[in-house]
Structures are given as C-alpha cells and as structure tokens.
Amino acid sequence: MNGKTTVIQQEQVNSQLAFCAEIKAFWLEQNITPTAYVETYGCQQNEADSERIRGLLIEAGYAIVQEAEGADVVVMNTCAIREHAQQRVFGNLGALTHTKRRHPRQKIFLCGCMAGQEQVVTRIKNSYPHVDGVFSTHHLWQFPEILRRVLFTGKRTYFTADEPGSIVEGLPQQRDSGLKAWVSIMYGCNNFCTYCIVPYVRGRERSRKWEDILAECQALVENGVKDITLLGQNVNSYGKDLDQGVDFADLLKKIAEIPGDFLIRFMTSHPRDASKKLFDTMAASPKIAKQLHLPFQSGSSRVLKAMNRHYDRETYLEKVNYAKSVMPGLVLTSDVIVGFPGETEEEFEETITLIEQVRYDSLFTFIFSPRPGTPAASMDDPTPKEEKNRRFDRLCAVQNGISEELHKEYIGKTMRCLIDGTDKEFLTARTEGGRLVRLMGDKSLIGSFADITVTGATTWSLTGKLTEKD
C-alpha cells in the first residue's frame, strides 16, 4: 500500500473537465441527451463520492436518472466493509446484463472500495464481461478520462493501481439536497483495526487544508444549507498530516464562527483520538450538534486489544462520561461487532454491560465479517454461526429496550428541530441529536427550524406537533 499523499494540481483537474467537455460535445453532435444512474452502497463518504461522480457526469452532459433501466451510463459505487454488502453488489451487477442487452450502448462502471481489492478486479475481468470500467477511490477524480476512453474506444478500462492517496479540490458536485450537505474533511485511515479493510482500499490519512473546508462550508451556508456533516474515516485525526497547527476541534470552532443559522455534525470519531478539547468545543457552541457517534466495537478490553483499537474499556468509559458531563442530553450512538474471532461468552457479556451502563440512543450492530487481507480474517474463530446469531439477537433486544426508554423520555419536551422532508402525510424533522420526528404541518415549513413538542415515541422515532406560540 502506497502511503504517500499526492495533491492533484488544478491543471490536472482542468484536464479532466476538458474530457467532460469533449464527451458533452460528442452527444450534442448526435442531438442526444444521455442519461446516467449512480447507485451507492455503504457509508456517508461513499455518498459524498457519488455526489462528485454525478457532478462530473452532469459536466459531461448527462442527465441523472433514478434507475439503471435505459441509462447510458451506470455507476455502482461500492462498499467492502462486509461480505453481505459485496455479495449484494455482485448480484446486482450480474442483473445489469439484462439492462445492457436491452440498451446496448449502456456503459457500466464499478468503483468505490470494492474496486480497491485485487481479487474483486480479477473477478470482474473474468466473470462480468459486460462491465466496461473499474476504478478505485484513488482514481475517482479521473472518471472523465475513464469514461471518455470507454466511450470512444469501446475497450474495457481499469484504473485500479495502488496510487498514492490524493487530495483533489475543484471537482463539480451534484448534492442530493439543498438543505443538508456532506463535507469530506479528510480521507483514509491510519489505525489498521485488525478487522477493517478501509486503510487498504482508501489509503492512509490525508487532510484537506482548513481554508478549503471553511470556504466550502461558508458557500453552503450562503446557499441555504442548514445541516452540515463533516466526514472522515476518523475525523478526530484531522490535521495530523498537515503543518497548519489546526486540529479537529479547532476546525469545528472555525466553521461554527461562520455567520448563519445552521448545525454542524461529524462522523466518524475514533475513541483513541477523542479528546476533552473536542468535547469542550462541542459544548461551547450552539451550532455544533450535541450528537456523538463514538464506536466502541466491544466491551471487552482483551477483544479491543485483539482488534488493535488502541484503547480499553475503562478509557472509553472515561471519555464517554466526560462528554456527557459537559453536554447533558448528549445523543450518543455507536458501532459494535458481535462474534469477533475468539470472543467468549463472558466477553460478550462485557459488551452487554457496557451498553447498559452507557445507554446509547441507538447502535449500528454487526456480526463479524472476515475481510480477505486483514489480520482478523486468519484468526482462529471457533464460535459457531448459530451462537453468534444468538448473541446478536440478544444485543439488539437489549439496545432496542434502551432506545425505547430514552425516546419515551422525550415525550412532553419541546425541541428545536430542522424540518427536512415528508413521509406520506407527515412532515419529517430531526432533533439536534439527529432523532427522527414525524408531525403534521404545511410543506412550506420544509427547510426551516421550528420548535416541536414531542407527543409520542417508539423504538425508532418520535411524533410531535408544532409548539403553539404565546
């Protein structure tokens, strides 16, 4: 894996935009408006990457559509975190043989984290001849060049070499919403948790300059965005690779000083680098949402060491307790893995007791999925699948009970929420802590903050009504 960071120069970006112009002219000459469909799997970082892919496609003259059927270009932006996600991609990729048969000029591309795995690329080459191009996350910025080559030569194209991780500014971006926005502040990861493929497919940590991030956030606020989520595999490591003297807490503070009415969120945080300075910065600013996603993965210190997480149970709890002390009412969410190789029943019980002690608002729960190329994939794993499923079900039941109890505590409270959309006859809104609220109201309220009184609760969401003003 190449650990060097490359800053892509503006001339290189301009060359890609020139390829977009060439492709657009190609279609204009035929009096055709081509269409493109982008399907995204996985995390918010992939969502942000797909927004850039759509931006480049629009720059090249394509209209974005909502299904693969009939589209001139199909891009599958993939996730490699779990085996189930990969198998779903392969299944859906195979189904595209039919859409291409019905629409022969269709060009199909696979990108994202799966494209950074050599065995995946080999499988695509040998078993999916209808796929025209594959490019890894490092080559996303070169998509116009890849598309042009496939379109004009008809040859299958692969940009999957182990290139240095890059920082690219100035790519067009087609955001999914004018109300909420993802902002990538850094890429890659240096932690090498033994179960995780991310450092191998997304490269080492590399941070954008804070001035560029600040300018992007300021432009978003000026254009009416009300909810900004800062993204990174480990946002707490922001700035460590730069000689700017600005860490993640400093960056948060700078963004919070932008004039305007908006909220800042972020994910994901690694407990190893979560500091009192970060929590104090969150507590001090009304623009920073009192919401924290802090993955613990296991409640057992032995398992955490085997996972190479660089903290133990006691350290994690100390950080959580401090965060809660400076931010009463903090909404805390996390990730947890059940059935890591060698996890005993007693160690699983340690995870249960940690969940009961912390009382998370919600959890993202996973059964261990071995990823080829990671150390955990070769660890002895004697626990039967049936036992892992039993543990998983028990953990979910414990957490669901806690979530329901915490949600019931909202009933009768009035909270400032961002009304962000609709669900059938209801408006939907989000609390500062990211909890979903359904309420009745006029659609003209979408895009505004409003005081909402919570009237009901379930395990997964809240119901409410607009607070009557005196």
BAVEX-737398 format. One line per 5 residues: their letters; for each residue x, y, z of C-alpha. Coordinates in steps of 0.25 Angstrom, whole numbers, plus 5000, padded with zeros to 4 digits. Last residue first. Example, Ala and Ser with C-alpha at 12.3 -4.5 7.8 and 13.67 -1.06 7.14 Angstrom:
BEGIN
sa) 5055:4996:5029; 5049:4982:5031 .
% end
This chain:
BEGIN
dketl) 4809:5130:5093; 4814:5121:5082; 4808:5107:5080; 4819:5097:5078; 4818:5089:5065 .
kgtls) 4814:5075:5068; 4821:5062:5071; 4824:5048:5068; 4837:5041:5071; 4845:5030:5064 .
wttag) 4852:5017:5065; 4848:5010:5078; 4835:5017:5078; 4831:5031:5084; 4819:5041:5085 .
tvtid) 4815:5055:5087; 4828:5062:5085; 4827:5078:5085; 4833:5084:5073; 4840:5097:5072 .
afsgi) 4844:5100:5057; 4856:5101:5048; 4853:5103:5034; 4855:5095:5021; 4842:5089:5020 .
lskdg) 4831:5098:5026; 4825:5101:5013; 4820:5087:5013; 4809:5090:5023; 4809:5082:5036 .
mlrvl) 4806:5069:5043; 4818:5063:5051; 4828:5052:5050; 4841:5053:5058; 4854:5046:5055 .
rgget) 4865:5047:5065; 4878:5054:5060; 4883:5060:5073; 4879:5074:5069; 4865:5068:5066 .
ratlf) 4862:5064:5052; 4848:5067:5045; 4839:5059:5036; 4825:5065:5031; 4814:5055:5031 .
ekdtg) 4804:5050:5020; 4814:5040:5014; 4827:5043:5020; 4832:5057:5017; 4844:5066:5017 .
dilcr) 4854:5073:5025; 4848:5081:5037; 4860:5084:5046; 4857:5083:5060; 4857:5092:5073 .
mtkgi) 4852:5084:5084; 4840:5084:5093; 4839:5072:5103; 4825:5066:5107; 4830:5052:5102 .
yekhl) 4845:5052:5100; 4847:5042:5112; 4839:5032:5104; 4851:5032:5094; 4861:5028:5104 .
eesig) 4852:5016:5109; 4850:5012:5094; 4865:5013:5091; 4868:5005:5104; 4859:4993:5100 .
nqvac) 4864:4993:5086; 4878:4992:5091; 4875:4980:5100; 4868:4973:5089; 4879:4976:5079 .
lrdfr) 4889:4970:5088; 4881:4958:5090; 4879:4956:5075; 4894:4957:5072; 4897:4948:5083 .
rnkee) 4888:4937:5077; 4893:4940:5063; 4908:4938:5068; 4904:4925:5074; 4897:4920:5062 .
kptpd) 4910:4924:5054; 4918:4915:5062; 4929:4921:5071; 4943:4915:5068; 4949:4927:5060 .
dmsaa) 4964:4925:5060; 4970:4938:5053; 4973:4938:5038; 4962:4948:5034; 4965:4956:5047 .
ptgpr) 4979:4960:5041; 4972:4967:5028; 4975:4963:5014; 4961:4956:5012; 4951:4962:5020 .
psfif) 4944:4954:5031; 4930:4958:5035; 4928:4959:5050; 4913:4961:5053; 4909:4975:5052 .
tflsd) 4901:4985:5061; 4899:5000:5058; 4894:5005:5071; 4884:5015:5076; 4882:5025:5088 .
yrvqe) 4893:5018:5095; 4891:5015:5110; 4905:5016:5115; 4904:5005:5126; 4894:4996:5119 .
iltit) 4903:4996:5106; 4915:4994:5115; 4908:4982:5122; 4905:4976:5108; 4919:4977:5103 .
eefee) 4924:4971:5116; 4914:4959:5114; 4921:4957:5100; 4934:4956:5107; 4928:4945:5117 .
etegp) 4922:4937:5105; 4936:4937:5099; 4941:4945:5087; 4951:4937:5080; 4949:4943:5066 .
fgviv) 4940:4955:5067; 4926:4950:5069; 4918:4963:5071; 4923:4976:5066; 4918:4989:5071 .
dstlv) 4916:5003:5065; 4912:5015:5073; 4902:5026:5076; 4901:5036:5087; 4891:5048:5088 .
lgpmv) 4896:5057:5098; 4886:5062:5108; 4896:5068:5117; 4908:5072:5109; 4920:5075:5119 .
skayn) 4917:5063:5128; 4913:5054:5116; 4926:5056:5109; 4933:5053:5122; 4926:5040:5124 .
vkely) 4928:5036:5110; 4943:5039:5111; 4944:5031:5124; 4936:5020:5118; 4946:5018:5106 .
terdy) 4958:5018:5115; 4952:5008:5124; 4948:4998:5113; 4962:4999:5107; 4968:5008:5096 .
hrnma) 4977:5006:5084; 4967:4999:5075; 4976:4987:5070; 4964:4978:5069; 4972:4968:5078 .
klvrs) 4974:4979:5088; 4959:4982:5088; 4956:4967:5090; 4964:4967:5102; 4958:4980:5107 .
sgsqf) 4944:4975:5106; 4932:4984:5103; 4934:4983:5088; 4932:4991:5076; 4933:5005:5083 .
plhlq) 4929:5014:5072; 4927:5028:5076; 4916:5035:5068; 4913:5048:5076; 4901:5057:5076 .
kaikp) 4901:5071:5083; 4900:5078:5070; 4911:5089:5068; 4904:5102:5065; 4901:5105:5080 .
saamt) 4916:5105:5082; 4923:5103:5096; 4919:5088:5098; 4925:5084:5085; 4938:5091:5088 .
dflkk) 4938:5085:5101; 4936:5071:5095; 4947:5073:5085; 4957:5079:5096; 4954:5067:5105 .
sadrp) 4959:5058:5094; 4954:5047:5084; 4967:5042:5078; 4966:5027:5082; 4951:5028:5083 .
hstmf) 4951:5028:5067; 4940:5038:5062; 4932:5036:5049; 4925:5045:5047; 4922:5060:5048 .
rilfd) 4911:5069:5051; 4910:5084:5049; 4896:5092:5050; 4892:5104:5043; 4887:5118:5045 .
gpiea) 4897:5128:5039; 4910:5135:5041; 4922:5125:5040; 4928:5124:5054; 4924:5109:5056 .
ikkll) 4933:5106:5044; 4945:5112:5051; 4941:5105:5064; 4940:5091:5057; 4953:5093:5051 .
dafdv) 4960:5096:5064; 4954:5083:5070; 4959:5075:5058; 4973:5080:5059; 4979:5093:5053 .
gqdld) 4994:5095:5055; 4996:5096:5040; 5007:5086:5037; 4998:5076:5032; 4998:5061:5034 .
kgysn) 4992:5062:5048; 4981:5071:5043; 4969:5063:5045; 4971:5051:5054; 4958:5053:5061 .
vnqgl) 4951:5052:5047; 4954:5037:5047; 4949:5031:5034; 4945:5045:5030; 4933:5053:5028 .
ltidk) 4927:5067:5033; 4912:5067:5033; 4906:5081:5030; 4891:5084:5033; 4884:5097:5029 .
vgnev) 4889:5099:5015; 4883:5112:5009; 4893:5116:4998; 4901:5125:5008; 4902:5113:5017 .
laqce) 4908:5104:5006; 4918:5115:5002; 4923:5116:5016; 4924:5101:5017; 4933:5101:5005 .
alide) 4941:5113:5009; 4944:5106:5022; 4948:5093:5016; 4958:5100:5007; 4964:5108:5018 .
wkrsr) 4965:5096:5027; 4974:5089:5016; 4969:5076:5013; 4974:5064:5022; 4981:5051:5018 .
ergrv) 4980:5038:5025; 4986:5026:5018; 4979:5019:5007; 4965:5016:5003; 4965:5002:5000 .
ypvic) 4976:4996:5009; 4972:5006:5021; 4958:5002:5019; 4959:4987:5020; 4956:4986:5035 .
ytcfn) 4956:4974:5044; 4970:4976:5050; 4968:4991:5052; 4978:4998:5044; 4978:5011:5050 .
ncgym) 4984:5020:5039; 4971:5023:5032; 4967:5029:5018; 4961:5043:5014; 4960:5056:5021 .
isvwa) 4950:5068:5022; 4939:5062:5014; 4927:5071:5014; 4913:5065:5013; 4901:5074:5012 .
klgsd) 4887:5076:5016; 4877:5086:5012; 4880:5087:4997; 4880:5072:4996; 4886:5061:4987 .
rqqpl) 4898:5069:4984; 4903:5070:4970; 4918:5073:4972; 4928:5078:4962; 4942:5075:4965 .
gevis) 4950:5087:4970; 4959:5081:4980; 4966:5068:4980; 4975:5061:4991; 4981:5048:4987 .
gpeda) 4985:5035:4993; 4997:5030:4986; 4993:5020:4974; 4992:5005:4976; 4987:5003:4962 .
tfytr) 4972:5001:4960; 4969:5010:4948; 4963:4999:4939; 4957:5001:4925; 4949:4991:4916 .
kgtfl) 4951:4996:4902; 4940:5002:4893; 4949:5012:4888; 4942:5026:4889; 4932:5023:4901 .
vrrli) 4942:5014:4909; 4953:5024:4908; 4944:5036:4910; 4938:5030:4923; 4952:5027:4928 .
epfqw) 4957:5041:4926; 4944:5047:4932; 4946:5037:4944; 4960:5043:4947; 4956:5049:4960 .
lhhts) 4951:5036:4965; 4964:5030:4963; 4968:5028:4978; 4955:5022:4981; 4957:5011:4971 .
fvgdv) 4953:5010:4957; 4946:4999:4948; 4941:5000:4934; 4933:4994:4924; 4925:4983:4932 .
hpysn) 4918:4974:4922; 4929:4964:4923; 4926:4960:4937; 4933:4947:4941; 4948:4949:4937 .
kirtv) 4950:4964:4938; 4940:4966:4949; 4946:4954:4957; 4961:4960:4955; 4956:4973:4960 .
vqeqg) 4950:4967:4972; 4962:4959:4976; 4971:4972:4974; 4963:4980:4984; 4962:4995:4982 .
amcgc) 4950:4993:4973; 4942:4988:4985; 4944:5001:4992; 4938:5010:4981; 4936:5008:4967 .
lfikq) 4929:4999:4957; 4925:5004:4943; 4915:5000:4933; 4913:5006:4919; 4900:5005:4912 .
rphrr) 4900:5006:4897; 4893:4992:4896; 4880:4996:4903; 4872:4984:4905; 4884:4975:4906 .
kthtl) 4890:4985:4915; 4878:4984:4924; 4879:4969:4924; 4894:4968:4927; 4891:4978:4939 .
aglng) 4886:4967:4947; 4900:4962:4949; 4904:4975:4955; 4892:4974:4965; 4897:4960:4970 .
fvrqq) 4911:4965:4971; 4907:4977:4979; 4899:4969:4988; 4911:4959:4990; 4919:4971:4994 .
aheri) 4909:4976:5004; 4908:4963:5010; 4923:4961:5012; 4924:4973:5020; 4933:4986:5019 .
actnm) 4935:4986:5004; 4926:4997:5000; 4922:5000:4985; 4919:5012:4976; 4912:5005:4964 .
vvvda) 4912:5014:4952; 4902:5012:4941; 4904:5020:4928; 4894:5021:4916; 4882:5019:4925 .
geaeq) 4871:5010:4919; 4868:5002:4932; 4878:5007:4943; 4868:5015:4951; 4867:5029:4957 .
viayg) 4872:5037:4945; 4883:5048:4945; 4884:5055:4932; 4898:5054:4925; 4905:5066:4918 .
aeill) 4919:5063:4923; 4918:5073:4934; 4906:5066:4938; 4914:5053:4939; 4925:5060:4947 .
grire) 4915:5065:4957; 4909:5051:4958; 4922:5045:4961; 4925:5056:4971; 4911:5054:4978 .
sdaen) 4915:5039:4978; 4928:5042:4986; 4919:5049:4996; 4910:5037:4997; 4922:5028:4998 .
qqcgy) 4927:5036:5010; 4914:5035:5016; 4916:5020:5017; 4912:5007:5009; 4906:5005:4995 .
tevya) 4903:5016:4985; 4896:5014:4971; 4899:5025:4960; 4890:5025:4948; 4893:5033:4936 .
tptin) 4885:5039:4924; 4890:5044:4910; 4883:5056:4904; 4885:5053:4889; 4886:5062:4877 .
qelwf) 4897:5054:4871; 4906:5066:4871; 4902:5069:4885; 4906:5055:4890; 4920:5057:4885 .
akiea) 4921:5071:4890; 4917:5066:4904; 4928:5056:4904; 4939:5066:4899; 4934:5076:4910 .
cfalq) 4936:5065:4921; 4950:5062:4915; 4953:5077:4917; 4948:5076:4932; 4958:5064:4934 .
snvqe) 4969:5073:4928; 4965:5085:4937; 4966:5075:4949; 4981:5072:4945; 4983:5087:4943 .
qqivt) 4978:5090:4957; 4988:5081:4963; 4985:5068:4970; 4992:5067:4983; 4998:5054:4985 .
tkgnm) 4999:5047:4999; 5009:5036:5001; 5005:5023:5008; 5006:5013:4996; 5000:5000:5000 .
% end
